Amino acid sequence: MIRVCLAGATGWVGRPLAAAIREAEDLELVAAVARGGGDGITHSSIEEALRIPCDVFVDYTSAAAVKPNVLLAVNAGRHVVVGSSGLTNEDFAEINAAARAKNVGVIAVGNFAITAALLQRFAIEAAKHIPDFEIIDIAYREKIDAPSGTARELAWNLGVDASKVHSLRLPGYTIGLEVRFGREDERLTLHYDGGPGAKPYISGTLLAIRRVGGLVGVVRGMDAIL
């Protein structure tokens, strides 16, 4: 039985993820973090929740909170699954060093949906043949981090910096990613669009929870655990 602590348990992904953990035969939700807390399992702070023994800490909070949350969990000796966006390459380097010092694993994925993972894989393959491309990161207007974690992960996979990423924040969108490749007389566009439901992210997160205990240090992206 893998004991799980979930931060952001009442959020868009957190609520259905908490239900899925409770339903899984090999997982146990022993602690959660959400505003209010007070029901015996749900706590109002990460520090309180981490006092409960657990194997894996899962973060689905916010770009502003994710880094300190992850470092608290790592320094407490917990394996970590990161579903929140907002971490930079420098943040990942710091977290990796802390995780290795504590001999724990961290799986961080910009987007746990299988279709987003496929876009990443297809884009990596396309870039081997078409070196000229631009990344377009699309999300709802209120999303505070730009680029998104999905776009940051793709740029990292493709070995490019932020100048290749263009972020759009518009009403009517949930989250999406587009990569436009171009060379003389031909073009290729890869496009991912996420809908308003959280279901596509649940199975990937559960897989990461099951796999992270066998890792040490930071692993980024779904391809590393599929």
Beta strands, then each sheet from edge to edge (+ up, - down):
strand 1: 2-7
strand 2: 27-33
strand 3: 42-43
strand 4: 56-59
strand 5: 79-82
strand 6: 105-108
strand 7: 133-139
strand 8: 165-169
strand 9: 175-183
strand 10: 186-194
strand 11: 217-220
sheet 1: 3+ 2+ 1+ 4+ 5+ 6+ 11+
sheet 2: 8+ 7+ 9- 10+
end
